Amino acid sequence: SSLIRTEVPSDNLPSFPTEVPSENPSSMTKYPSSGPSVFPSNFPSEVPTEDPSSPLTLLPSFILTSAFSDIPFSSSTIHPSLKPSSFTSLLPSSNPIQSSSLKPSNLPPDTAPLCSGMTPSKRYDELLMILQQISSAELLLDNSTNQNAAFDWLVNVDGMHVCPDQITDVEQRYILSLLYYSTSGQGWTLTSNYLSASGVCEWFGSRCDASGQLNRLNFQITGNNMVGMLPNELSSLDFLSFLSFPTNDIEGSIPVSLGNLSRLVSLDLDMNNLMGG
């Protein structure tokens, strides 16, 4: 065969490679070669091959492909893919997602420790045990009662999240929330701080002594739209000395148990629909 180099490339491609390359390479071919090249081309072909080469290329392409790959890269890419891979990545993302997940964790509630490692179910049981000294278990667990509404608020809603060892807070918060539910508190004229996460001493009409014991319930305003019946559980506020709910729509009987409040010196229930205890 001739080893003479031609000045102009031939219009007909030879069936075998030339031994000496042309000084003036031809422009980009319109159709790919029939077989894979040993080294990748610096330019992509205008038309993709119908059948990709069976062996993998030895070097990666320098041109980003526009099609999606079904097989993830083993190393991180410069740009994110336009659709998720069907395979798990081999390396973790260098930029983790900062937003919260759309679905809640499947972790069961009892695995979240509360009150010095106490599980929610343990806390529930111990709060129930404390409050059974004030209300019967039957009333506390009957979801049609005001006692149950107050118990549920204390266990599941109260922002203070009291623990069983805070007995004074447990009892006082339960009794005042029971007063709220028993006299339609959602319709009261004034409800400042009621059922909030603040201490009961800061709730409307409440006053406490230096030790945090509730000693005054004073709703002495021109009616607070209290509608319903006074709960017997008020008698468990042992330090109560002043109780005043005048000019409301409280009905039923004055709880006989209020007579057990040894420190009570003032009781004002005038202008209500009450009968004597």
C-alpha positions in Angstrom: 0.0 0.0 0.0 1.1 3.6 -0.6 2.5 5.6 2.3 2.1 8.9 0.4 0.1 11.5 2.3 -2.6 13.3 0.3 -3.3 17.0 0.6 -7.1 16.7 0.4 -9.0 14.1 2.3 -10.8 11.5 0.3 -14.7 11.6 -0.1 -14.8 7.8 0.3 -13.8 6.4 3.6 -11.4 3.5 3.4 -12.4 0.1 4.8 -9.3 0.1 6.9 -7.5 2.9 8.9 -4.7 4.9 7.4 -1.3 4.3 8.7 -0.4 8.0 8.8 -3.0 10.5 10.0 -4.1 13.4 7.8 -2.7 16.9 8.6 -6.2 18.3 7.9 -8.7 16.2 9.7 -12.2 16.0 8.2 -15.0 17.9 9.9 -17.5 16.2 12.2 -19.0 13.1 10.7 -22.7 12.8 10.3 -22.9 9.2 11.2 -20.9 7.3 13.9 -18.4 4.6 13.2 -19.5 1.0 13.2 -17.3 0.1 16.1 -16.2 1.7 19.4 -13.1 3.9 19.5 -10.3 3.2 21.9 -10.3 6.8 23.1 -13.4 9.0 23.4 -14.0 11.7 20.8 -13.8 15.3 21.8 -16.9 16.0 19.8 -20.3 14.2 20.0 -21.7 12.7 16.8 -24.8 14.4 15.4 -26.7 11.1 15.3 -26.5 8.7 18.2 -25.7 5.1 17.5 -28.6 2.7 17.2 -26.7 0.0 19.1 -24.3 1.2 21.8 -21.0 -0.5 22.0 -20.9 -3.5 24.2 -17.6 -2.9 26.0 -17.4 0.1 28.3 -15.2 3.0 27.1 -11.9 3.2 28.9 -12.3 7.0 29.6 -15.3 9.0 30.5 -16.9 11.3 28.1 -16.1 15.1 28.4 -19.6 16.0 27.2 -22.6 15.8 29.5 -25.4 13.8 28.1 -28.9 15.1 28.0 -30.6 11.8 28.5 -31.2 10.3 32.0 -29.0 7.5 33.2 -30.7 4.5 34.9 -27.4 3.6 36.6 -26.1 6.1 39.2 -22.5 7.4 39.2 -20.3 5.9 41.9 -18.9 9.4 42.6 -20.8 12.6 43.1 -21.8 14.7 40.1 -21.4 18.4 39.6 -25.0 19.0 38.7 -28.1 17.3 40.2 -30.0 14.9 38.0 -33.3 16.0 36.5 -35.1 12.9 37.9 -34.4 10.6 40.8 -32.3 7.5 40.3 -34.0 4.1 40.6 -31.0 2.9 42.6 -29.7 4.1 46.0 -26.6 6.3 45.8 -23.3 4.8 46.8 -22.2 8.0 48.5 -24.2 10.3 50.8 -25.2 13.7 49.6 -22.8 16.5 50.4 -25.8 18.8 50.7 -28.5 17.3 52.9 -32.1 18.4 52.7 -32.8 21.2 55.2 -36.6 21.2 55.1 -38.7 19.1 57.4 -40.1 15.8 56.2 -43.7 15.7 54.9 -44.6 12.6 56.9 -44.3 12.2 60.6 -41.9 9.8 62.2 -43.2 6.2 62.7 -41.3 6.2 66.0 -43.9 5.2 68.7 -44.8 7.9 71.2 -43.6 5.8 74.2 -40.0 5.9 72.9 -39.9 9.7 73.6 -38.8 10.1 77.3 -40.6 12.7 79.3 -40.4 13.8 83.0 -36.9 12.5 83.7 -37.1 9.6 81.3 -40.7 8.7 82.0 -42.6 7.4 79.0 -46.0 9.0 78.1 -48.0 5.9 79.2 -46.2 5.8 82.5 -46.9 9.6 83.0 -50.5 9.0 82.1 -50.9 6.2 84.7 -49.3 8.2 87.5 -51.3 11.4 86.8 -54.5 9.3 86.8 -53.5 7.8 90.1 -53.0 11.3 91.6 -56.3 12.6 90.3 -58.3 9.6 91.5 -57.8 11.2 95.0 -59.9 14.1 93.7 -62.3 12.6 91.1 -63.4 9.0 90.6 -61.7 7.0 87.9 -65.1 6.4 86.3 -65.6 10.2 85.8 -62.0 10.7 84.7 -62.2 8.0 82.0 -65.7 8.7 80.7 -65.2 10.9 77.6 -68.7 12.4 78.1 -67.7 14.2 81.4 -66.1 17.5 82.2 -63.7 15.6 84.4 -62.5 13.6 81.4 -62.1 16.8 79.4 -60.0 18.4 82.1 -57.9 15.2 82.5 -57.3 15.0 78.7 -56.3 18.7 78.6 -53.8 18.2 81.5 -52.2 15.0 79.9 -52.2 15.9 76.2 -52.7 19.6 75.7 -51.3 21.6 78.6 -48.2 23.5 77.5 -46.7 23.3 81.0 -46.5 19.5 80.7 -46.6 18.9 84.4 -45.0 15.7 85.8 -46.4 13.5 88.5 -43.9 14.7 91.1 -45.4 18.2 90.7 -48.4 17.2 92.8 -49.6 20.8 93.7 -49.4 21.9 90.0 -51.2 18.7 88.9 -54.1 19.1 91.3 -54.6 22.9 90.9 -54.3 22.8 87.1 -56.8 19.9 86.9 -59.3 21.6 89.3 -59.3 25.0 87.5 -59.5 23.4 84.1 -62.5 21.4 85.4 -64.1 24.7 86.6 -63.5 26.1 83.1 -65.2 23.1 81.4 -68.0 22.8 84.0 -69.1 26.4 83.6 -68.7 26.8 79.8 -65.3 28.6 80.0 -65.1 29.1 76.2 -68.0 31.6 76.7 -66.6 33.5 79.7 -66.2 37.3 79.3 -62.7 37.2 80.7 -60.4 34.2 80.4 -57.0 35.7 80.8 -54.4 32.9 80.8 -56.9 30.2 81.4 -55.7 26.9 80.0 -52.4 28.5 79.1 -48.9 27.2 79.9 -48.5 29.8 82.6 -48.9 28.9 86.3 -52.4 28.9 87.7 -51.4 31.9 89.9 -51.4 34.0 86.8 -54.8 32.8 85.5 -57.7 35.2 85.7 -59.1 35.7 89.2 -56.5 33.4 90.8 -54.2 34.4 93.7 -51.6 32.2 95.5 -49.6 32.3 98.7 -45.8 32.4 98.8 -45.6 28.6 98.4 -47.7 28.6 95.3 -50.9 27.3 96.9 -54.1 28.7 95.4 -55.9 30.7 98.1 -58.2 33.0 96.2 -60.7 32.6 93.3 -62.1 36.0 92.8 -64.4 36.6 89.8 -65.9 39.8 91.3 -66.9 41.5 88.0 -70.3 42.4 86.7 -70.8 38.8 85.5 -68.4 36.6 83.7 -71.0 34.6 81.8 -70.3 31.4 83.8 -72.9 28.9 82.8 -73.2 25.5 84.4 -72.6 23.8 87.7 -69.8 24.2 90.2 -67.7 21.1 90.5 -67.4 19.3 93.8 -63.7 19.1 93.2 -63.2 22.8 94.3 -63.2 21.4 97.8 -59.8 19.9 97.2 -58.2 23.3 97.1 -57.3 23.0 100.8 -55.8 26.5 101.0 -58.7 28.4 99.5 -59.9 31.3 101.7 -61.8 33.4 99.3 -64.3 32.2 96.6 -66.3 34.7 94.6 -68.4 34.0 91.5 -71.3 36.5 91.7 -73.7 37.6 88.9 -73.5 34.6 86.6 -75.7 31.7 85.5 -74.4 29.0 87.8 -77.2 26.5 88.6 -77.8 23.5 90.7 -76.9 23.1 94.3 -74.0 24.7 96.2 -71.6 21.8 96.7 -71.8 20.5 100.3 -68.2 19.6 100.1 -67.2 23.3 100.1 -67.9 23.1 103.9 -64.7 21.0 104.2 -62.6 24.0 103.3 -61.3 24.9 106.7 -59.6 28.1 105.6 -62.5 29.5 103.7 -63.6 32.8 105.2 -65.5 34.4 102.3 -68.0 32.8 99.9 -69.9 35.0 97.4 -72.3 33.2 95.0 -74.9 36.0 94.8 -77.1 36.6 91.7 -76.9 33.0 90.4 -79.5 30.3 90.0 -78.2 28.2 92.9 -80.1 26.3 95.5 -78.7 25.7 99.0 -76.5 22.7 99.5 
